Amino acid sequence: MKKILISALAYDGGKSGIANYIENVVMELSKNMYIDLIINEDEVDFFRGISDNITFKVVPLYLKKPIFNVLWHLLILPFKINKDEYEWMLLPAGNRRLMSFYPIKTLVTMHDLSQFNIDKKYDVFRMFYIKHIIPFFLKRANKIFTVSKNTAQDMALHYGMDKDDLVVNYNGVNIEKFLPTLESNEKKLKTDKPYILYVARIEHPGKNHLNLIKAYEKLPELYKQKYDLFLIGSDWNGSKVVHEYVKNSSDHTRIKFLGFVSNYKLPQYYQNASLFVFPSLYEGFGIPVIEAMASGTPVATSSTSSLPEVGGNAAVYFNPESPDDISDVMHTILKDSRYRKKLCELGYEQVKKFSWNKHVEIIKKNATIAI
């Protein structure tokens, strides 16, 4: 049986949304397909033991440097692929890594074009790559997936692509992983008091931590005494700005940076949160939104980009540019236990629409018909 080839060189040590995507897609595909996984040598252990159907194609650590990684994908990887060895290839982070030509049938997933919608998200060099290099080589791929209709619209707007040529393929969620159980309820997190939760890398301005923190500061004192604000995520570009702001906040003792939390521990933080708030300025999908819903936690999120598409009627929306609006929505949810319960019930129904199995079946179906 022929194998498929997947590049996991955008895995980021498991600390990003794209890493979440790669891990789940590889896990699902490996259930009934043989995979050669191109991976950095220090990230093999993240995938070891998932399946005997995975073989690792390890690359040296110097390729973790973005410029080397980009050039290697564009100029070297295409010549390393034996077209007689593979049925097809998946590039799971097309908005970051593509090839200059495709020697075998190649499918690409595009997650977002948030950099067109968030000022100063990236430097001039990276923006040139995103605006000019990616669309030039992307159009040569056999099939292109987007993780939301919003991303498909952005592809049409910024890359001039025909939406009919794109396949909207929503991300999934492992409901059984996040759904509270008797066992998980017995393993309650030991926290000083209830908390409001946000899960996203500490990236400024894109992930919008400052407006969330300002919104928390605006809550009535009674609510700040009752609820801490937990921020889970690794430091990323601009994180220093966020840390400095909190250091000078009068509420700094109530705002907790928890750093990166492993996938094993993360469901407990979702399940034990009183409210999950996702104030990101722009998202291609927003996986944490449905992870929180699957965990039985009420969700408030931004009214921008793909988030209303993903959250449906199971979330409460706010203007992410307005700390006042964010604070008002948080207050409205926190003060009404019946409203929180209703949001949890709606969330359980909403997440049934999203499945990694369904996502992968769409990939495989299109792999068989891709020209």
Contacts in CASP RR format, 6 or more apart in sequence:
PFRMAT RR
TARGET T0000
AUTHOR 0000-0000-0000
METHOD contacts of the structure
MODEL  1
MKKILISALAYDGGKSGIANYIENVVMELSKNMYIDLIINEDEVDFFRGI
SDNITFKVVPLYLKKPIFNVLWHLLILPFKINKDEYEWMLLPAGNRRLMS
FYPIKTLVTMHDLSQFNIDKKYDVFRMFYIKHIIPFFLKRANKIFTVSKN
TAQDMALHYGMDKDDLVVNYNGVNIEKFLPTLESNEKKLKTDKPYILYVA
RIEHPGKNHLNLIKAYEKLPELYKQKYDLFLIGSDWNGSKVVHEYVKNSS
DHTRIKFLGFVSNYKLPQYYQNASLFVFPSLYEGFGIPVIEAMASGTPVA
TSSTSSLPEVGGNAAVYFNPESPDDISDVMHTILKDSRYRKKLCELGYEQ
VKKFSWNKHVEIIKKNATIAI
1 34 0 8 1.000
2 34 0 8 1.000
2 85 0 8 1.000
2 86 0 8 1.000
2 87 0 8 1.000
3 33 0 8 1.000
3 34 0 8 1.000
3 35 0 8 1.000
3 36 0 8 1.000
3 55 0 8 1.000
3 85 0 8 1.000
3 86 0 8 1.000
3 87 0 8 1.000
4 29 0 8 1.000
4 33 0 8 1.000
4 34 0 8 1.000
4 35 0 8 1.000
4 36 0 8 1.000
4 86 0 8 1.000
4 87 0 8 1.000
4 88 0 8 1.000
4 89 0 8 1.000
4 90 0 8 1.000
4 367 0 8 1.000
5 35 0 8 1.000
5 36 0 8 1.000
5 38 0 8 1.000
5 57 0 8 1.000
5 81 0 8 1.000
5 86 0 8 1.000
5 88 0 8 1.000
5 89 0 8 1.000
5 90 0 8 1.000
5 104 0 8 1.000
6 22 0 8 1.000
6 25 0 8 1.000
6 26 0 8 1.000
6 29 0 8 1.000
6 35 0 8 1.000
6 36 0 8 1.000
6 37 0 8 1.000
6 38 0 8 1.000
6 89 0 8 1.000
6 90 0 8 1.000
6 91 0 8 1.000
6 92 0 8 1.000
7 38 0 8 1.000
7 73 0 8 1.000
7 77 0 8 1.000
7 89 0 8 1.000
7 90 0 8 1.000
7 91 0 8 1.000
7 92 0 8 1.000
7 93 0 8 1.000
7 97 0 8 1.000
8 22 0 8 1.000
8 26 0 8 1.000
8 37 0 8 1.000
8 38 0 8 1.000
8 39 0 8 1.000
8 40 0 8 1.000
8 43 0 8 1.000
8 47 0 8 1.000
8 92 0 8 1.000
9 38 0 8 1.000
9 39 0 8 1.000
9 40 0 8 1.000
9 59 0 8 1.000
9 63 0 8 1.000
9 69 0 8 1.000
9 73 0 8 1.000
9 97 0 8 1.000
10 18 0 8 1.000
10 19 0 8 1.000
10 22 0 8 1.000
10 92 0 8 1.000
10 93 0 8 1.000
10 96 0 8 1.000
10 97 0 8 1.000
11 18 0 8 1.000
11 19 0 8 1.000
11 22 0 8 1.000
11 23 0 8 1.000
11 39 0 8 1.000
11 40 0 8 1.000
11 43 0 8 1.000
11 46 0 8 1.000
12 18 0 8 1.000
12 19 0 8 1.000
13 19 0 8 1.000
13 43 0 8 1.000
13 46 0 8 1.000
14 20 0 8 1.000
14 23 0 8 1.000
14 43 0 8 1.000
14 46 0 8 1.000
15 201 0 8 1.000
15 233 0 8 1.000
15 234 0 8 1.000
15 260 0 8 1.000
16 201 0 8 1.000
17 111 0 8 1.000
17 287 0 8 1.000
18 92 0 8 1.000
18 93 0 8 1.000
18 96 0 8 1.000
18 111 0 8 1.000
20 287 0 8 1.000
21 92 0 8 1.000
21 93 0 8 1.000
21 109 0 8 1.000
21 111 0 8 1.000
21 147 0 8 1.000
21 171 0 8 1.000
21 287 0 8 1.000
22 92 0 8 1.000
22 93 0 8 1.000
23 46 0 8 1.000
23 47 0 8 1.000
23 263 0 8 1.000
24 172 0 8 1.000
24 174 0 8 1.000
24 356 0 8 1.000
25 90 0 8 1.000
25 92 0 8 1.000
25 356 0 8 1.000
25 359 0 8 1.000
25 360 0 8 1.000
25 363 0 8 1.000
26 35 0 8 1.000
26 37 0 8 1.000
26 47 0 8 1.000
26 50 0 8 1.000
26 54 0 8 1.000
27 50 0 8 1.000
27 51 0 8 1.000
27 356 0 8 1.000
28 356 0 8 1.000
28 357 0 8 1.000
28 359 0 8 1.000
28 360 0 8 1.000
29 35 0 8 1.000
29 90 0 8 1.000
29 360 0 8 1.000
29 363 0 8 1.000
29 364 0 8 1.000
30 50 0 8 1.000
30 51 0 8 1.000
30 53 0 8 1.000
30 54 0 8 1.000
31 51 0 8 1.000
31 53 0 8 1.000
32 53 0 8 1.000
33 53 0 8 1.000
33 364 0 8 1.000
34 53 0 8 1.000
34 55 0 8 1.000
35 51 0 8 1.000
35 53 0 8 1.000
35 54 0 8 1.000
35 55 0 8 1.000
36 55 0 8 1.000
36 56 0 8 1.000
36 57 0 8 1.000
36 85 0 8 1.000
36 86 0 8 1.000
37 47 0 8 1.000
37 54 0 8 1.000
37 55 0 8 1.000
37 56 0 8 1.000
37 57 0 8 1.000
38 57 0 8 1.000
38 59 0 8 1.000
38 77 0 8 1.000
39 47 0 8 1.000
39 56 0 8 1.000
39 57 0 8 1.000
39 58 0 8 1.000
39 59 0 8 1.000
40 58 0 8 1.000
40 59 0 8 1.000
40 61 0 8 1.000
40 63 0 8 1.000
40 64 0 8 1.000
41 58 0 8 1.000
41 59 0 8 1.000
41 60 0 8 1.000
41 61 0 8 1.000
42 61 0 8 1.000
42 64 0 8 1.000
44 56 0 8 1.000
44 58 0 8 1.000
47 54 0 8 1.000
47 56 0 8 1.000
59 72 0 8 1.000
62 68 0 8 1.000
63 69 0 8 1.000
63 72 0 8 1.000
66 126 0 8 1.000
69 97 0 8 1.000
70 97 0 8 1.000
70 129 0 8 1.000
73 97 0 8 1.000
73 98 0 8 1.000
73 99 0 8 1.000
74 98 0 8 1.000
74 99 0 8 1.000
74 100 0 8 1.000
74 133 0 8 1.000
74 137 0 8 1.000
75 100 0 8 1.000
77 99 0 8 1.000
78 99 0 8 1.000
78 100 0 8 1.000
78 101 0 8 1.000
78 102 0 8 1.000
78 103 0 8 1.000
79 103 0 8 1.000
81 89 0 8 1.000
81 103 0 8 1.000
81 104 0 8 1.000
83 103 0 8 1.000
83 104 0 8 1.000
86 104 0 8 1.000
87 104 0 8 1.000
87 105 0 8 1.000
87 367 0 8 1.000
88 104 0 8 1.000
88 105 0 8 1.000
88 106 0 8 1.000
88 107 0 8 1.000
88 142 0 8 1.000
88 367 0 8 1.000
88 370 0 8 1.000
89 102 0 8 1.000
89 104 0 8 1.000
89 105 0 8 1.000
89 106 0 8 1.000
89 107 0 8 1.000
90 106 0 8 1.000
90 107 0 8 1.000
90 108 0 8 1.000
90 109 0 8 1.000
90 363 0 8 1.000
91 97 0 8 1.000
91 98 0 8 1.000
91 99 0 8 1.000
91 106 0 8 1.000
91 107 0 8 1.000
91 108 0 8 1.000
91 109 0 8 1.000
91 141 0 8 1.000
92 109 0 8 1.000
93 109 0 8 1.000
93 111 0 8 1.000
94 108 0 8 1.000
94 109 0 8 1.000
94 110 0 8 1.000
94 111 0 8 1.000
94 134 0 8 1.000
94 138 0 8 1.000
95 110 0 8 1.000
95 111 0 8 1.000
95 112 0 8 1.000
95 113 0 8 1.000
95 130 0 8 1.000
95 134 0 8 1.000
98 108 0 8 1.000
98 133 0 8 1.000
98 134 0 8 1.000
98 137 0 8 1.000
98 138 0 8 1.000
98 141 0 8 1.000
99 106 0 8 1.000
99 137 0 8 1.000
100 137 0 8 1.000
101 140 0 8 1.000
102 140 0 8 1.000
102 141 0 8 1.000
102 142 0 8 1.000
105 142 0 8 1.000
105 367 0 8 1.000
105 370 0 8 1.000
106 141 0 8 1.000
106 142 0 8 1.000
106 143 0 8 1.000
107 141 0 8 1.000
107 142 0 8 1.000
107 143 0 8 1.000
107 144 0 8 1.000
107 145 0 8 1.000
107 363 0 8 1.000
107 366 0 8 1.000
107 367 0 8 1.000
107 370 0 8 1.000
108 138 0 8 1.000
108 141 0 8 1.000
108 143 0 8 1.000
108 144 0 8 1.000
108 145 0 8 1.000
109 144 0 8 1.000
109 145 0 8 1.000
109 146 0 8 1.000
109 147 0 8 1.000
109 169 0 8 1.000
110 138 0 8 1.000
110 144 0 8 1.000
110 145 0 8 1.000
110 146 0 8 1.000
110 147 0 8 1.000
110 151 0 8 1.000
110 155 0 8 1.000
111 146 0 8 1.000
111 147 0 8 1.000
111 151 0 8 1.000
111 284 0 8 1.000
111 285 0 8 1.000
112 147 0 8 1.000
112 151 0 8 1.000
112 154 0 8 1.000
112 282 0 8 1.000
112 283 0 8 1.000
112 284 0 8 1.000
112 285 0 8 1.000
112 305 0 8 1.000
112 306 0 8 1.000
113 130 0 8 1.000
113 151 0 8 1.000
113 154 0 8 1.000
113 155 0 8 1.000
113 158 0 8 1.000
113 159 0 8 1.000
114 121 0 8 1.000
114 206 0 8 1.000
114 281 0 8 1.000
114 282 0 8 1.000
114 283 0 8 1.000
114 284 0 8 1.000
114 305 0 8 1.000
115 121 0 8 1.000
115 122 0 8 1.000
115 126 0 8 1.000
115 127 0 8 1.000
115 130 0 8 1.000
116 154 0 8 1.000
116 158 0 8 1.000
117 154 0 8 1.000
117 281 0 8 1.000
117 282 0 8 1.000
117 305 0 8 1.000
118 205 0 8 1.000
118 206 0 8 1.000
118 281 0 8 1.000
118 282 0 8 1.000
119 205 0 8 1.000
120 205 0 8 1.000
121 205 0 8 1.000
121 206 0 8 1.000
122 130 0 8 1.000
131 158 0 8 1.000
134 159 0 8 1.000
135 158 0 8 1.000
135 159 0 8 1.000
135 160 0 8 1.000
135 161 0 8 1.000
138 144 0 8 1.000
138 159 0 8 1.000
139 159 0 8 1.000
139 161 0 8 1.000
142 370 0 8 1.000
142 371 0 8 1.000
143 167 0 8 1.000
143 366 0 8 1.000
143 367 0 8 1.000
143 370 0 8 1.000
144 155 0 8 1.000
144 161 0 8 1.000
144 165 0 8 1.000
144 166 0 8 1.000
144 167 0 8 1.000
145 166 0 8 1.000
145 167 0 8 1.000
145 168 0 8 1.000
145 169 0 8 1.000
145 362 0 8 1.000
145 363 0 8 1.000
145 366 0 8 1.000
146 152 0 8 1.000
146 155 0 8 1.000
146 166 0 8 1.000
146 167 0 8 1.000
146 168 0 8 1.000
146 169 0 8 1.000
147 168 0 8 1.000
147 169 0 8 1.000
147 170 0 8 1.000
147 171 0 8 1.000
147 284 0 8 1.000
147 285 0 8 1.000
147 306 0 8 1.000
148 168 0 8 1.000
148 170 0 8 1.000
148 284 0 8 1.000
148 285 0 8 1.000
148 306 0 8 1.000
148 309 0 8 1.000
148 310 0 8 1.000
149 168 0 8 1.000
149 306 0 8 1.000
149 309 0 8 1.000
150 284 0 8 1.000
150 305 0 8 1.000
150 306 0 8 1.000
150 309 0 8 1.000
151 284 0 8 1.000
151 285 0 8 1.000
151 306 0 8 1.000
152 163 0 8 1.000
152 166 0 8 1.000
152 168 0 8 1.000
153 163 0 8 1.000
155 161 0 8 1.000
155 163 0 8 1.000
155 166 0 8 1.000
156 162 0 8 1.000
156 163 0 8 1.000
156 166 0 8 1.000
167 362 0 8 1.000
167 366 0 8 1.000
169 359 0 8 1.000
169 362 0 8 1.000
169 363 0 8 1.000
170 285 0 8 1.000
170 310 0 8 1.000
170 353 0 8 1.000
170 354 0 8 1.000
170 358 0 8 1.000
170 359 0 8 1.000
171 285 0 8 1.000
171 286 0 8 1.000
171 287 0 8 1.000
171 290 0 8 1.000
171 354 0 8 1.000
171 356 0 8 1.000
171 359 0 8 1.000
172 287 0 8 1.000
172 290 0 8 1.000
172 354 0 8 1.000
172 355 0 8 1.000
172 356 0 8 1.000
172 358 0 8 1.000
172 359 0 8 1.000
173 287 0 8 1.000
173 290 0 8 1.000
173 291 0 8 1.000
173 294 0 8 1.000
173 351 0 8 1.000
173 354 0 8 1.000
173 355 0 8 1.000
173 356 0 8 1.000
174 294 0 8 1.000
174 356 0 8 1.000
175 294 0 8 1.000
175 351 0 8 1.000
175 352 0 8 1.000
177 267 0 8 1.000
177 294 0 8 1.000
178 267 0 8 1.000
178 270 0 8 1.000
178 271 0 8 1.000
178 291 0 8 1.000
178 294 0 8 1.000
178 295 0 8 1.000
178 296 0 8 1.000
179 294 0 8 1.000
179 295 0 8 1.000
179 296 0 8 1.000
180 271 0 8 1.000
180 295 0 8 1.000
180 296 0 8 1.000
184 267 0 8 1.000
184 268 0 8 1.000
184 271 0 8 1.000
185 271 0 8 1.000
187 268 0 8 1.000
188 272 0 8 1.000
189 268 0 8 1.000
189 269 0 8 1.000
189 272 0 8 1.000
191 228 0 8 1.000
191 272 0 8 1.000
192 228 0 8 1.000
193 226 0 8 1.000
193 227 0 8 1.000
193 228 0 8 1.000
194 226 0 8 1.000
194 227 0 8 1.000
194 228 0 8 1.000
194 274 0 8 1.000
195 227 0 8 1.000
195 228 0 8 1.000
195 229 0 8 1.000
195 230 0 8 1.000
195 256 0 8 1.000
195 272 0 8 1.000
195 273 0 8 1.000
195 274 0 8 1.000
196 216 0 8 1.000
196 227 0 8 1.000
196 228 0 8 1.000
196 229 0 8 1.000
196 230 0 8 1.000
196 273 0 8 1.000
196 274 0 8 1.000
196 275 0 8 1.000
196 276 0 8 1.000
196 277 0 8 1.000
196 330 0 8 1.000
196 334 0 8 1.000
197 230 0 8 1.000
197 232 0 8 1.000
197 269 0 8 1.000
197 270 0 8 1.000
197 273 0 8 1.000
197 275 0 8 1.000
197 276 0 8 1.000
197 277 0 8 1.000
197 292 0 8 1.000
197 297 0 8 1.000
198 209 0 8 1.000
198 212 0 8 1.000
198 229 0 8 1.000
198 230 0 8 1.000
198 231 0 8 1.000
198 232 0 8 1.000
198 276 0 8 1.000
198 277 0 8 1.000
198 278 0 8 1.000
198 279 0 8 1.000
199 232 0 8 1.000
199 233 0 8 1.000
199 261 0 8 1.000
199 266 0 8 1.000
199 269 0 8 1.000
199 270 0 8 1.000
199 276 0 8 1.000
199 278 0 8 1.000
199 288 0 8 1.000
199 291 0 8 1.000
199 292 0 8 1.000
200 207 0 8 1.000
200 209 0 8 1.000
200 232 0 8 1.000
200 233 0 8 1.000
200 278 0 8 1.000
200 280 0 8 1.000
200 288 0 8 1.000
201 207 0 8 1.000
201 233 0 8 1.000
201 234 0 8 1.000
201 235 0 8 1.000
201 236 0 8 1.000
202 209 0 8 1.000
202 231 0 8 1.000
202 233 0 8 1.000
202 234 0 8 1.000
202 235 0 8 1.000
202 236 0 8 1.000
202 238 0 8 1.000
202 239 0 8 1.000
202 242 0 8 1.000
202 243 0 8 1.000
202 257 0 8 1.000
202 259 0 8 1.000
203 236 0 8 1.000
203 237 0 8 1.000
203 238 0 8 1.000
203 239 0 8 1.000
204 210 0 8 1.000
204 237 0 8 1.000
204 238 0 8 1.000
204 239 0 8 1.000
204 241 0 8 1.000
204 242 0 8 1.000
205 281 0 8 1.000
206 280 0 8 1.000
206 281 0 8 1.000
206 282 0 8 1.000
207 236 0 8 1.000
207 279 0 8 1.000
207 280 0 8 1.000
207 281 0 8 1.000
208 279 0 8 1.000
208 280 0 8 1.000
208 281 0 8 1.000
208 302 0 8 1.000
208 320 0 8 1.000
209 231 0 8 1.000
209 242 0 8 1.000
209 279 0 8 1.000
210 241 0 8 1.000
210 242 0 8 1.000
210 245 0 8 1.000
211 279 0 8 1.000
211 320 0 8 1.000
211 321 0 8 1.000
211 322 0 8 1.000
211 323 0 8 1.000
211 326 0 8 1.000
212 229 0 8 1.000
212 277 0 8 1.000
212 279 0 8 1.000
212 323 0 8 1.000
212 326 0 8 1.000
213 229 0 8 1.000
213 242 0 8 1.000
213 245 0 8 1.000
213 246 0 8 1.000
213 249 0 8 1.000
213 255 0 8 1.000
214 323 0 8 1.000
214 327 0 8 1.000
215 279 0 8 1.000
215 323 0 8 1.000
215 324 0 8 1.000
215 326 0 8 1.000
215 327 0 8 1.000
215 330 0 8 1.000
216 224 0 8 1.000
216 229 0 8 1.000
216 251 0 8 1.000
216 254 0 8 1.000
216 255 0 8 1.000
216 327 0 8 1.000
216 330 0 8 1.000
217 224 0 8 1.000
217 249 0 8 1.000
217 250 0 8 1.000
217 251 0 8 1.000
217 323 0 8 1.000
218 323 0 8 1.000
218 324 0 8 1.000
218 327 0 8 1.000
219 227 0 8 1.000
219 327 0 8 1.000
219 330 0 8 1.000
219 331 0 8 1.000
219 334 0 8 1.000
220 331 0 8 1.000
223 331 0 8 1.000
223 334 0 8 1.000
223 335 0 8 1.000
224 251 0 8 1.000
224 254 0 8 1.000
227 254 0 8 1.000
227 274 0 8 1.000
227 275 0 8 1.000
227 334 0 8 1.000
228 254 0 8 1.000
228 255 0 8 1.000
228 256 0 8 1.000
229 251 0 8 1.000
229 254 0 8 1.000
229 255 0 8 1.000
229 256 0 8 1.000
230 256 0 8 1.000
230 258 0 8 1.000
230 269 0 8 1.000
230 273 0 8 1.000
231 255 0 8 1.000
231 256 0 8 1.000
231 257 0 8 1.000
231 258 0 8 1.000
231 259 0 8 1.000
232 258 0 8 1.000
232 259 0 8 1.000
232 260 0 8 1.000
232 261 0 8 1.000
232 266 0 8 1.000
232 269 0 8 1.000
233 258 0 8 1.000
233 259 0 8 1.000
233 260 0 8 1.000
233 261 0 8 1.000
234 259 0 8 1.000
234 260 0 8 1.000
235 243 0 8 1.000
235 259 0 8 1.000
243 257 0 8 1.000
246 252 0 8 1.000
246 255 0 8 1.000
246 257 0 8 1.000
249 255 0 8 1.000
258 269 0 8 1.000
261 269 0 8 1.000
266 291 0 8 1.000
267 291 0 8 1.000
267 295 0 8 1.000
270 276 0 8 1.000
270 291 0 8 1.000
270 292 0 8 1.000
270 294 0 8 1.000
270 295 0 8 1.000
270 296 0 8 1.000
270 297 0 8 1.000
271 295 0 8 1.000
271 296 0 8 1.000
271 297 0 8 1.000
273 292 0 8 1.000
273 295 0 8 1.000
273 297 0 8 1.000
274 297 0 8 1.000
274 298 0 8 1.000
274 334 0 8 1.000
274 340 0 8 1.000
275 297 0 8 1.000
275 298 0 8 1.000
275 299 0 8 1.000
275 300 0 8 1.000
275 330 0 8 1.000
275 333 0 8 1.000
275 334 0 8 1.000
275 340 0 8 1.000
276 288 0 8 1.000
276 289 0 8 1.000
276 292 0 8 1.000
276 297 0 8 1.000
276 298 0 8 1.000
276 299 0 8 1.000
276 300 0 8 1.000
277 299 0 8 1.000
277 300 0 8 1.000
277 301 0 8 1.000
277 326 0 8 1.000
277 330 0 8 1.000
278 286 0 8 1.000
278 288 0 8 1.000
278 289 0 8 1.000
278 292 0 8 1.000
278 299 0 8 1.000
278 300 0 8 1.000
278 301 0 8 1.000
278 302 0 8 1.000
278 307 0 8 1.000
279 301 0 8 1.000
279 302 0 8 1.000
279 318 0 8 1.000
279 320 0 8 1.000
279 326 0 8 1.000
280 286 0 8 1.000
280 301 0 8 1.000
280 302 0 8 1.000
280 307 0 8 1.000
280 320 0 8 1.000
281 302 0 8 1.000
281 304 0 8 1.000
281 320 0 8 1.000
281 321 0 8 1.000
282 304 0 8 1.000
282 305 0 8 1.000
283 302 0 8 1.000
283 304 0 8 1.000
283 305 0 8 1.000
283 306 0 8 1.000
283 307 0 8 1.000
284 305 0 8 1.000
284 306 0 8 1.000
285 306 0 8 1.000
285 310 0 8 1.000
286 306 0 8 1.000
286 307 0 8 1.000
286 310 0 8 1.000
289 299 0 8 1.000
289 301 0 8 1.000
289 307 0 8 1.000
289 310 0 8 1.000
289 311 0 8 1.000
289 315 0 8 1.000
290 310 0 8 1.000
290 311 0 8 1.000
290 350 0 8 1.000
290 351 0 8 1.000
290 354 0 8 1.000
292 299 0 8 1.000
293 299 0 8 1.000
293 311 0 8 1.000
293 314 0 8 1.000
293 315 0 8 1.000
293 344 0 8 1.000
293 347 0 8 1.000
293 348 0 8 1.000
293 350 0 8 1.000
293 351 0 8 1.000
294 347 0 8 1.000
294 348 0 8 1.000
294 351 0 8 1.000
296 344 0 8 1.000
296 347 0 8 1.000
296 348 0 8 1.000
297 344 0 8 1.000
298 316 0 8 1.000
298 333 0 8 1.000
298 339 0 8 1.000
298 340 0 8 1.000
298 343 0 8 1.000
298 344 0 8 1.000
299 311 0 8 1.000
299 314 0 8 1.000
299 315 0 8 1.000
299 316 0 8 1.000
299 343 0 8 1.000
299 347 0 8 1.000
300 315 0 8 1.000
300 316 0 8 1.000
300 317 0 8 1.000
300 318 0 8 1.000
300 326 0 8 1.000
300 329 0 8 1.000
300 330 0 8 1.000
300 333 0 8 1.000
301 307 0 8 1.000
301 311 0 8 1.000
301 315 0 8 1.000
301 316 0 8 1.000
301 317 0 8 1.000
301 318 0 8 1.000
302 317 0 8 1.000
302 318 0 8 1.000
302 319 0 8 1.000
302 320 0 8 1.000
303 317 0 8 1.000
303 318 0 8 1.000
303 319 0 8 1.000
303 320 0 8 1.000
304 320 0 8 1.000
307 315 0 8 1.000
307 317 0 8 1.000
308 315 0 8 1.000
308 317 0 8 1.000
310 354 0 8 1.000
311 350 0 8 1.000
312 350 0 8 1.000
313 346 0 8 1.000
313 350 0 8 1.000
314 343 0 8 1.000
314 346 0 8 1.000
314 347 0 8 1.000
314 349 0 8 1.000
314 350 0 8 1.000
315 343 0 8 1.000
315 347 0 8 1.000
315 350 0 8 1.000
316 329 0 8 1.000
316 332 0 8 1.000
316 333 0 8 1.000
316 343 0 8 1.000
317 329 0 8 1.000
318 325 0 8 1.000
318 326 0 8 1.000
318 328 0 8 1.000
318 329 0 8 1.000
319 325 0 8 1.000
319 326 0 8 1.000
320 326 0 8 1.000
332 339 0 8 1.000
333 339 0 8 1.000
333 340 0 8 1.000
333 343 0 8 1.000
334 340 0 8 1.000
END
